[in-house]
Amino acid sequence: MVSKEIVTARWLDKMAFETEANGHKMILDAEPEVGGENRGPRPKPFMLAALGSCTGMDVISVLKKMKIEIEKLNVHVEGDLTGEHPKQYYKMHVVYEFTGKNLPIEKLKKAVELSEERYCGVSIFYKKIMELTSEIKVIEL
């Protein structure tokens, strides 16, 4: 079944836009050097946030099904931008940072692999247009 999502970006003034998605509003703005007032984050980092959140949600879901308990999961996403306009990400690197006791690394790897290869639509889409790499770090309690 095909579905559609709609996000609205409403211009406020100068460079600021109020964006609404899933009933939640947020202001995005530019830095003062380019005419903004820094009232909110820039749009491009949301591409990184979308990837980190999407894959993180999947990993948590898979680990729960595996009955693996973790204390924390931080997903760090680094994006490399081109130097010329239009500046765009040409590479992203995801670091999955798990914290817990006696975490089974093979199951962590499997959860990450399932997210990156099957469940996370953001990850699967990005892989079509840029280099996407990842690594796992474990912090033992």
Residue, then its C-alpha position, 0 to 999 in steps of 0.5 A: m500500500v502506498s502512503k503519503e506524508i506531508v510536511t508544511a514549512r510556513w515562512l515567518d520572516k527573514m530566513a525563519f520557517e515554522t515547520e509542522a510534521n506529525g502535529h509537532k511544530m519547530i522553527l528552522d532558521a539561518e545564522p545572522e551572517v546570511g540573514g537569519e536570527n538563529r531562532g532554530p536549527r538549520p535544515k540540513p542537520f535534520m537529515l542526520a537526525a532523521l537517520g540517527s533516530c530512524t535506525g536507533m528506533d529500529v535497533i531498540s525495537v529489534l533488541k527488545k524482541m531479542k530480549i537484550e537489555i541495554e542501559k543506553l543507546n546513543v547514535h552519532v551521525e557524522g555528515d561530510l558536506t561538499g565544499e561547493h554550492p549546492k552544499q550537500y552530504y556526500k558521505m555519512h558515518v553512523v556510530y552506535e554507542f551501546t552501554g550495558k552489562n555483558l552485551p552480546i556483540e553478535k546480537l548488537k551487530k544483527a540488530v544494526e544490520l537489520s535496521e540498516e538493510r531492512y527496516c530503516g527507510v532513511s538508511i536505505f534511501y541514503k545508501k542510494i545517493m551517498e556513501l553510508t558507513s557505520e560502527i558499533k562501540v560498547i561501553e561496559l558497565 
